[in-house]
Amino acid sequence: MKSLHEVYHAIIKDSLEMARKGPGNLDYAAAYARAGLSDPDVTDGRSLTHEAHTQALYVRTNLAGWRGTEAKAGRTLLDKLLKEYKKK
């Protein structure tokens, strides 16, 4: 994954798949990710707006139930963007 919106789309997709199997652990993260799609898409944390940064924090905080290789890549990108934002 290379951009914030790619991560958000992956979370939403996985949340829908998990919901078909029963109550999902990604419901809150998916809700925050949907709202985050209205923010500008970025590939670098220094380009994050304050609002996009806050939304990304909410998403990241609610990813405890997200599993798999795509989840690891998504978490890694979110962590990278949030860390770079702090350095700005």
SULJOLIN-V568483 format. One record per residue. N is the residue number from 0. SS is DSSP state (A for helix, B for strand, O for the rest). OMEGA is omega in whole degrees, 0 to 359 (NA if undefined). D_FIRST is the distance of its C-alpha to the first C-alpha in Angstrom with 1 decimal. Layout:
n: (N N)
ss: (SS SS)
omega: (OMEGA OMEGA)
d_first: (D_FIRST D_FIRST)
//
This chain:
n: (0 1 2 3 4 5 6 7 8 9 10 11 12 13 14 15 16 17 18 19 20 21 22 23 24 25 26 27 28 29 30 31 32 33 34 35 36 37 38 39 40 41 42 43 44 45 46 47 48 49 50 51 52 53 54 55 56 57 58 59 60 61 62 63 64 65 66 67 68 69 70 71 72 73 74 75 76 77 78 79 80 81 82 83 84 85 86 87)
ss: (O O O A A A A A A A A A A A A A A A A A A O O O O O A A A A A A A A A A O O O O O O O O A A A O O A A A A A A A A A A A A O O O O O O O A A A A A A A A A A A A A A A A A A O O)
omega: (186 182 181 181 176 178 181 179 179 179 181 180 181 177 179 178 179 182 178 182 182 180 184 177 183 186 181 179 180 178 178 179 177 179 181 179 177 176 177 176 181 175 182 186 180 179 180 171 179 181 180 177 180 180 179 176 178 179 184 181 185 183 183 183 183 184 175 183 178 179 180 179 179 178 180 180 178 179 180 181 181 178 179 179 180 183 185 NA)
d_first: (0.0 3.7 6.1 8.2 9.2 6.1 6.5 10.2 10.4 9.1 11.7 14.3 14.0 14.5 17.2 19.0 19.1 20.3 22.9 24.4 25.3 26.8 26.2 22.5 21.3 18.4 20.8 20.9 17.2 16.8 19.7 18.3 14.9 17.1 19.1 16.2 15.3 18.6 17.4 16.1 12.4 11.6 9.4 12.2 14.3 17.5 16.8 16.6 19.8 21.8 21.2 17.4 17.7 20.1 18.0 15.0 17.6 19.0 15.7 15.0 18.7 18.7 16.0 18.7 18.7 15.1 15.1 13.5 10.8 8.1 9.9 10.1 6.5 6.5 9.9 9.3 7.3 10.0 12.6 11.9 12.1 15.2 16.7 16.5 18.1 20.9 21.7 22.3)
//
